[in-house]
Amino acid sequence: MSAVSSVPAADSATALAHFSASLSFETDCADVHAALATDDPRSLDFVLLDVRSPAHFARGHVPGTVNLMHGKIVASKLAAYPPDTLFVTYCAGPHCNGATRAAIRLAQLGRPVKIMIGGITGWLDEGFEVAVVDEESPRRDPLALD
């Protein structure tokens, strides 16, 4: 018996409940990209938060993103947004828990929140372009700090 099958899979009803619920907590880069590609910015129904450091953000981020490090998420920084605003957080990628930390802080503040799975790594893997703060910054690797 392989390590894969040594623990039996959940029954179909349990699997359906689990995987359906996961979409309440996360979205992916392709769905975010499609939403951002709309011709009418007023139809955008979420705020995308890049919770990495300002240096990483400057080197490359999802266009239209707000940069707010997870440790800086407090009620006063969110006051301009209506209470029902959906926030979608992302960080470096699957090896980083910054998006989760940000989601926890937002949930503690009573804000609706999802995580963009994959982070900026997933965004780049999908082949989507990044924006840079300083046009002199290289676009080759927005995660590198030199």
VOBA-1610 file (N, C-alpha, C; in pm, whole numbers, padded with zeros to 5 digits, always signed):
BEGIN
Met+00085-00118+00000Met+00000+00000+00000Met+00090+00124+00000Ser+00057+00220-00084Ser+00137+00342-00094Ser+00104+00438+00020Ala+00191+00536+00038Ala+00166+00640+00137Ala+00041+00720+00100Val+00010+00726-00028Val-00109+00799-00074Val-00236+00732-00025Ser-00242+00602-00038Ser-00367+00532-00003Ser-00367+00471+00137Ser-00257+00484+00211Ser-00252+00426+00346Ser-00352+00491+00440Val-00385+00616+00416Val-00494+00682+00488Val-00609+00689+00389Pro-00720+00627+00420Pro-00830+00624+00324Pro-00883+00764+00292Ala-00928+00781+00168Ala-00990+00907+00128Ala-01121+00924+00201Ala-01159+01048+00221Ala-01289+01077+00284Ala-01401+01031+00192Asp-01516+01004+00250Asp-01630+00969+00167Asp-01670+01091+00084Ser-01744+01070-00021Ser-01777+01176-00117Ser-01849+01293-00052Ala-01941+01270+00038Ala-02015+01379+00103Ala-01921+01466+00185Thr-01830+01404+00258Thr-01733+01479+00338Thr-01638+01556+00249Ala-01591+01494+00141Ala-01502+01561+00046Ala-01572+01680-00018Leu-01697+01663-00057Leu-01773+01772-00117Leu-01785+01889-00020Ala-01818+01862+00104Ala-01830+01969+00204Ala-01697+02041+00224His-01590+01964+00235His-01457+02022+00257His-01413+02111+00140Phe-01419+02058+00019Phe-01370+02134-00096Phe-01461+02251-00130Ser-01590+02237-00107Ser-01681+02350-00128Ser-01652+02461-00028Ala-01629+02424+00096Ala-01598+02524+00199Ala-01467+02596+00171Ser-01371+02526+00111Ser-01240+02589+00087Ser-01253+02712-00002Leu-01351+02713-00092Leu-01369+02828-00181Leu-01424+02950-00108Ser-01473+02931+00014Ser-01515+03045+00097Ser-01394+03117+00157Phe-01281+03047+00159Phe-01161+03101+00222Phe-01053+03143+00124Glu-01062+03096+00000Glu-00955+03124-00096Glu-01008+03145-00236Thr-00927+03213-00314Thr-00949+03230-00456Thr-00815+03206-00523Asp-00809+03207-00654Asp-00680+03184-00718Asp-00642+03300-00808Cys-00521+03294-00858Cys-00466+03402-00939Cys-00547+03425-01066Ala-00592+03318-01129Ala-00669+03332-01254Ala-00801+03405-01229Asp-00868+03373-01120Asp-00995+03441-01089Asp-00972+03588-01056Val-00866+03617-00982Val-00833+03757-00951Val-00799+03832-01079His-00717+03771-01164His-00678+03834-01289His-00801+03866-01374Ala-00892+03771-01385Ala-01014+03791-01464Ala-01098+03905-01405Ala-01108+03912-01275Ala-01185+04019-01211Ala-01121+04155-01234Leu-00988+04160-01227Leu-00917+04287-01246Leu-00920+04333-01392Ala-00944+04241-01484Ala-00942+04273-01626Ala-01070+04341-01674Thr-01165+04362-01586Thr-01291+04423-01625Thr-01269+04565-01678Asp-01354+04605-01768Asp-01345+04740-01824Asp-01406+04845-01731Asp-01481+04801-01633Asp-01548+04893-01541Asp-01493+04874-01400Pro-01398+04958-01356Pro-01338+04940-01223Pro-01440+04949-01110Arg-01555+05011-01134Arg-01659+05020-01030Arg-01722+04884-01002Ser-01706+04790-01094Ser-01765+04658-01074Ser-01676+04567-00988Leu-01556+04612-00958Leu-01464+04533-00876Leu-01521+04524-00735Asp-01539+04403-00686Asp-01608+04383-00559Asp-01516+04335-00446Phe-01388+04366-00457Phe-01293+04332-00351Phe-01174+04426-00358Val-01098+04428-00248Val-00972+04502-00242Val-00861+04399-00228Leu-00764+04406-00318Leu-00652+04313-00316Leu-00539+04373-00234Leu-00497+04300-00130Leu-00390+04347-00041Leu-00264+04265-00060Asp-00157+04332-00098Asp-00024+04272-00102Asp+00034+04297+00036Val+00058+04191+00112Val+00099+04206+00251Val+00250+04187+00269Arg+00324+04194+00157Arg+00470+04185+00164Arg+00529+04321+00202Ser+00658+04324+00219Ser+00727+04448+00255Ser+00717+04549+00140Pro+00729+04678+00171Pro+00729+04778+00065Pro+00839+04755-00039Ala+00954+04701+00001Ala+01062+04675-00095Ala+01022+04568-00195His+00962+04461-00148His+00915+04356-00239His+00801+04409-00327Phe+00711+04483-00268Phe+00600+04542-00343Phe+00652+04629-00456Ala+00753+04711-00427Ala+00807+04804-00526Ala+00867+04730-00646Arg+00924+04614-00623Arg+00989+04538-00730Arg+00891+04464-00820Gly+00768+04448-00775Gly+00668+04383-00858Gly+00549+04337-00778His+00431+04380-00821His+00307+04344-00752His+00194+04334-00853Val+00086+04275-00811Val-00032+04266-00896Val-00083+04408-00918Pro-00106+04448-01043Pro-00156+04583-01069Pro-00287+04610-00994Gly-00295+04729-00936Gly-00415+04768-00864Gly-00419+04726-00719Thr-00310+04669-00672Thr-00301+04619-00535Thr-00269+04730-00436Val-00322+04716-00316Val-00287+04803-00204Val-00180+04730-00123Asn-00072+04799-00089Asn+00034+04738-00008Asn+00011+04772+00138Leu-00013+04669+00218Leu-00033+04686+00362Leu+00018+04559+00430Met+00134+04571+00492Met+00194+04454+00557Met+00101+04400+00664His+00102+04268+00681His+00006+04206+00773His+00017+04262+00914Gly+00136+04297+00958Gly+00153+04353+01092Gly+00098+04494+01107Lys+00065+04558+00998Lys+00012+04695+00999Lys-00139+04700+00979Ile-00202+04585+00969Ile-00346+04582+00949Ile-00415+04610+01082Val-00470+04729+01093Val-00545+04773+01211Val-00670+04845+01163Ala-00765+04860+01252Ala-00894+04920+01216Ala-00879+05057+01151Ser-00788+05140+01203Ser-00774+05275+01149Ser-00728+05275+01003Lys-00649+05175+00962Lys-00603+05167+00823Lys-00714+05122+00728Leu-00820+05064+00783Leu-00930+05012+00702Leu-01053+05103+00707Ala-01044+05211+00781Ala-01160+05296+00806Ala-01224+05351+00678Ala-01147+05369+00573Ala-01201+05424+00448Ala-01285+05324+00371Tyr-01279+05197+00409Tyr-01352+05092+00339Tyr-01480+05057+00414Pro-01593+05042+00343Pro-01716+04999+00409Pro-01695+04866+00483Pro-01768+04843+00590Pro-01748+04722+00671Pro-01765+04591+00595Asp-01843+04591+00487Asp-01865+04467+00413Asp-01768+04448+00297Thr-01665+04531+00290Thr-01564+04519+00184Thr-01491+04386+00196Leu-01487+04311+00086Leu-01411+04186+00083Leu-01264+04220+00055Phe-01176+04171+00140Phe-01032+04185+00120Phe-00977+04051+00075Val-00887+04055-00024Val-00818+03936-00071Val-00670+03961-00048Thr-00608+03874+00030Thr-00468+03893+00067Thr-00377+03800-00013Tyr-00256+03849-00037Tyr-00153+03761-00094Tyr-00017+03805-00044Cys+00077+03710-00049Cys+00216+03739-00011Cys+00306+03679-00118Ala+00422+03630-00077Ala+00520+03581-00174Ala+00473+03456-00248Gly+00415+03363-00178Gly+00371+03241-00242Gly+00339+03133-00142Pro+00333+03009-00188Pro+00292+02899-00100Pro+00388+02873+00016His+00509+02925+00006His+00608+02906+00112His+00600+03017+00218Cys+00504+03108+00203Cys+00492+03224+00292Cys+00356+03222+00360Asn+00353+03251+00490Asn+00225+03253+00561Asn+00174+03395+00588Gly+00233+03493+00522Gly+00190+03632+00541Gly+00045+03655+00503Ala-00001+03593+00396Ala-00141+03609+00355Ala-00235+03553+00461Thr-00197+03441+00521Thr-00277+03381+00628Thr-00278+03471+00751Arg-00162+03524+00787Arg-00155+03615+00902Arg-00242+03738+00878Ala-00240+03790+00757Ala-00322+03906+00723Ala-00471+03870+00729Ala-00505+03751+00679Ala-00644+03707+00682Ala-00694+03694+00826Ile-00610+03645+00912Ile-00646+03634+01054Ile-00673+03773+01112Arg-00585+03868+01085Arg-00602+04005+01138Arg-00732+04067+01086Leu-00759+04048+00957Leu-00882+04103+00899Leu-01005+04038+00961Ala-01001+03906+00978Ala-01114+03836+01040Ala-01133+03882+01184Gln-01025+03904+01256Gln-01036+03954+01394Gln-01101+04091+01398Leu-01086+04167+01291Leu-01147+04300+01282Leu-01288+04293+01223Gly-01339+04173+01202Gly-01474+04154+01151Gly-01489+04179+01003Arg-01378+04174+00929Arg-01380+04201+00785Arg-01389+04072+00705Pro-01468+04070+00596Pro-01469+03954+00507Pro-01333+03941+00438Val-01284+03818+00426Val-01149+03800+00373Val-01135+03665+00304Lys-01054+03666+00199Lys-01009+03545+00131Lys-00860+03560+00105Ile-00796+03449+00076Ile-00654+03447+00039Ile-00644+03414-00110Met-00556+03485-00181Met-00524+03447-00318Met-00413+03343-00311Ile-00450+03217-00331Ile-00352+03110-00321Ile-00246+03126-00430Gly-00124+03093-00395Gly-00013+03105-00489Gly+00066+03233-00474Gly+00000+03339-00426Gly+00069+03466-00406Gly+00130+03519-00535Ile+00232+03602-00521Ile+00296+03661-00639Ile+00366+03553-00721Thr+00412+03447-00655Thr+00474+03335-00727Thr+00372+03271-00821Gly+00253+03247-00772Gly+00148+03191-00855Gly+00108+03284-00968Trp+00104+03415-00937Trp+00072+03516-01038Trp+00171+03509-01153Leu+00300+03504-01118Leu+00405+03496-01221Leu+00400+03362-01294Asp+00373+03254-01222Asp+00362+03122-01286Asp+00251+03121-01391Glu+00147+03196-01368Glu+00035+03205-01464Glu+00073+03292-01586Gly+00185+03363-01576Gly+00229+03447-01687Gly+00169+03587-01687Phe+00111+03626-01573Phe+00050+03759-01564Phe+00156+03864-01535Glu+00134+03984-01586Glu+00230+04092-01567Glu+00221+04150-01427Val+00333+04209-01386Val+00337+04280-01258Val+00358+04428-01283Ala+00318+04507-01187Ala+00346+04651-01189Ala+00463+04675-01096Val+00538+04780-01124Val+00649+04818-01037Val+00631+04963-00993Val+00680+04994-00876Val+00670+05131-00825Val+00768+05222-00897Asp+00888+05173-00915Asp+00994+05250-00980Asp+01024+05183-01113Glu+00996+05248-01222Glu+01015+05186-01354Glu+01160+05145-01380Glu+01254+05195-01299Glu+01393+05153-01315Glu+01418+05015-01253Ser+01322+04969-01169Ser+01339+04838-01106Ser+01328+04728-01210Pro+01408+04624-01197Pro+01400+04514-01293Pro+01268+04438-01279Arg+01216+04392-01391Arg+01093+04313-01390Arg+01124+04164-01388Arg+01250+04126-01397Arg+01285+03986-01412Arg+01247+03902-01291Asp+01266+03951-01171Asp+01234+03874-01051Asp+01188+03967-00939Pro+01059+03991-00928Pro+01012+04084-00826Pro+01032+04034-00684Leu+01069+03908-00666Leu+01090+03857-00532Leu+01233+03878-00482Ala+01324+03906-00574Ala+01465+03923-00536Ala+01490+04062-00479Leu+01565+04067-00372Leu+01601+04196-00313Leu+01745+04234-00344Asp+01809+04166-00435Asp+01948+04189-00478Asp+02047+04164-00368
//
